[in-house]
Amino acid sequence: MSSRLLFALLMLGLAASALPLHAGTVLVVGDSLSDAYNMPREVGWAHLLSERLGDDLDVVNASISGETTAGASSRIDDLLEDYRPDVLLIILGGNDGLRALSPRQIKDNLAAIIEKGKTSGAKVALMQIRMPPNLGPAYVRRFEAVYPELAEEYDIALVPFFLDDLFDQPGMMMADGIHPTPEAQPKMLERLWPALEPLLPGVDAADS
């Protein structure tokens, strides 16, 4: 081997070692609650999660404002193929519920996303979604029961709703009473972190 070739190989090795080594990818599939609605995305909790993880993990925020469980179900195959996530975090159903769609259909759509995520090899986490009481106690009860049922059926992590306890705090919600403010974003991350952290590959809990 010539000295010139040896030098080139050495330089390639040094360049590769200088690149950040990501332990994996977290894919977030959600709606406006995760899409940093009406604020720069850099302010949203998903971007704050990316900053917290640094070079440990890539965070892909595939959330879309207005997204439904049906819409996410239709694009989950491409997302899984494109990003091959180690962790799939599902935060969906709010728009379905506000339209009073059938809890049975919502459950079927979420089940399809969960099944595809698990088949891809990802660890799947599902966030509990809450509905306002004005939709009626019977509907709210049936809707909210979908999430623990799915978590039990598929043996996946059930993440507490990250807006619990924030609705009544001053400055945490926008005027519409549905969307969180920029000030709420760090608090939302802190509320989901304890359930999400154990699923993350390559993250040292002692350093987080």
C-alpha positions in Angstrom: 0.0 0.0 0.0 1.4 3.4 -1.0 2.0 6.0 1.6 -0.3 8.3 -0.3 -3.2 5.8 -0.1 -2.5 5.1 3.5 -2.7 8.8 4.3 -6.0 9.1 2.4 -7.5 6.2 4.3 -6.3 7.7 7.6 -7.9 11.1 6.7 -11.2 9.3 5.9 -11.1 7.6 9.2 -10.5 10.8 11.1 -13.3 12.5 9.3 -15.8 9.7 10.1 -14.8 9.7 13.7 -15.5 13.5 13.9 -19.1 13.0 12.8 -21.8 12.8 15.5 -22.8 9.2 16.3 -26.6 9.1 16.7 -27.9 6.2 18.8 -31.2 6.3 16.9 -34.2 8.2 15.8 -37.4 9.3 17.6 -40.3 9.9 15.3 -43.1 12.1 16.6 -46.5 11.8 14.8 -49.0 14.3 16.1 -51.2 17.3 15.4 -51.0 21.0 16.3 -50.1 20.2 19.9 -46.8 18.9 18.6 -46.5 21.1 15.5 -45.8 24.3 17.5 -49.1 25.8 16.4 -48.9 29.6 15.8 -45.3 29.9 16.9 -41.8 29.1 15.5 -41.1 25.4 15.5 -37.9 26.1 17.4 -40.0 27.1 20.4 -42.1 23.9 20.4 -41.6 21.0 22.8 -40.4 18.6 20.1 -37.5 21.0 19.2 -36.7 21.3 22.9 -36.5 17.5 23.1 -34.1 17.5 20.2 -31.9 20.1 22.0 -32.0 18.0 25.2 -30.9 14.9 23.4 -28.2 16.6 21.5 -26.1 14.1 19.5 -27.6 11.1 21.3 -30.7 10.9 19.1 -32.3 12.5 16.1 -35.8 13.8 16.7 -38.0 13.8 13.6 -41.2 15.9 14.1 -43.7 14.7 11.5 -46.6 16.4 13.2 -49.1 18.4 11.1 -51.6 20.9 12.5 -55.1 19.6 11.9 -53.9 16.0 11.6 -56.3 13.2 12.3 -55.8 9.5 13.1 -56.9 8.6 9.6 -54.5 11.1 8.0 -51.6 9.8 10.0 -52.6 6.2 9.3 -52.4 6.9 5.6 -48.8 8.3 5.7 -47.3 6.1 8.5 -45.8 3.6 6.0 -43.8 6.3 4.2 -42.6 7.8 7.5 -41.4 4.5 8.8 -39.7 3.7 5.6 -38.0 7.1 5.4 -36.8 7.4 9.0 -36.7 3.9 10.4 -37.3 5.1 13.9 -36.2 3.4 17.1 -39.0 5.1 19.0 -42.4 6.1 17.6 -44.3 8.6 19.7 -48.0 8.9 18.8 -49.9 12.1 19.9 -53.1 11.9 18.0 -56.9 11.9 18.3 -57.7 15.4 19.5 -59.0 16.6 16.1 -61.0 13.4 15.8 -62.5 13.9 19.2 -63.4 17.6 18.7 -65.4 16.4 15.6 -67.1 13.7 17.7 -65.9 11.0 15.4 -66.6 7.4 16.4 -64.2 6.2 19.2 -64.3 2.8 17.5 -62.9 4.3 14.3 -60.3 6.3 16.2 -59.2 3.2 17.9 -58.9 1.3 14.6 -56.8 4.0 13.1 -54.5 4.2 16.0 -54.2 0.5 16.2 -53.1 0.4 12.5 -50.4 3.0 13.3 -49.2 1.1 16.4 -49.1 -2.2 14.5 -47.0 -0.8 11.7 -44.7 0.8 14.2 -44.2 -2.4 16.1 -43.7 -4.4 12.9 -41.0 -1.9 11.8 -39.1 -2.7 15.1 -39.8 0.6 16.8 -40.7 1.0 20.4 -44.1 2.6 20.4 -45.5 5.1 22.9 -49.1 6.5 22.8 -50.1 9.6 24.6 -53.4 9.8 26.4 -55.6 12.5 24.9 -58.2 14.4 26.9 -61.5 15.9 25.6 -63.4 18.9 26.9 -66.4 18.1 29.0 -68.8 19.9 26.7 -68.7 16.9 24.3 -70.8 15.0 26.9 -69.7 12.6 29.6 -70.6 9.5 27.6 -68.6 10.4 24.6 -65.6 11.7 26.6 -65.6 8.4 28.6 -65.6 6.3 25.5 -63.0 8.4 23.7 -60.5 8.6 26.6 -60.9 4.8 27.2 -59.4 4.1 23.8 -55.9 5.0 24.9 -55.4 2.7 27.9 -57.1 -0.1 26.0 -54.7 0.2 23.1 -51.7 0.4 25.5 -52.8 -2.8 27.2 -53.7 -4.7 24.0 -50.4 -3.9 22.3 -48.2 -3.8 25.4 -46.9 -0.3 24.7 -46.1 2.7 26.9 -49.0 5.0 27.7 -47.7 8.6 28.1 -49.7 11.0 30.3 -51.4 13.9 28.5 -48.9 16.7 28.6 -51.5 19.4 29.1 -52.9 18.0 32.3 -52.7 20.6 35.0 -51.8 23.3 32.5 -55.3 24.4 31.4 -55.9 26.4 34.5 -52.5 28.0 34.8 -52.2 31.6 33.7 -50.4 32.1 30.4 -50.2 28.4 29.5 -53.1 28.3 26.9 -53.8 30.5 23.9 -57.1 32.4 23.6 -58.8 29.5 21.9 -58.4 27.4 25.1 -57.1 24.5 23.0 -53.5 25.3 22.0 -50.6 25.8 24.4 -48.5 28.9 24.4 -44.8 29.1 23.9 -44.4 29.4 27.7 -46.1 26.0 28.1 -43.7 24.1 25.8 -41.0 23.4 28.4 -43.6 22.3 30.9 -45.1 19.9 28.3 -41.7 18.4 27.7 -41.1 17.9 31.4 -44.5 16.1 31.7 -43.8 13.6 29.0 -40.1 13.1 29.7 -40.4 10.5 32.5 -42.5 8.2 30.3 -40.4 8.8 27.2 -36.9 8.5 28.6 -36.9 4.8 29.4 -37.7 4.1 25.7 -34.7 6.1 24.4 -31.7 4.1 23.2 -28.3 5.4 24.1 -29.5 8.0 26.6 -27.8 7.8 30.0 -30.6 8.5 32.6 -28.0 9.7 35.1 -27.0 12.5 32.6 -30.5 13.5 31.6 
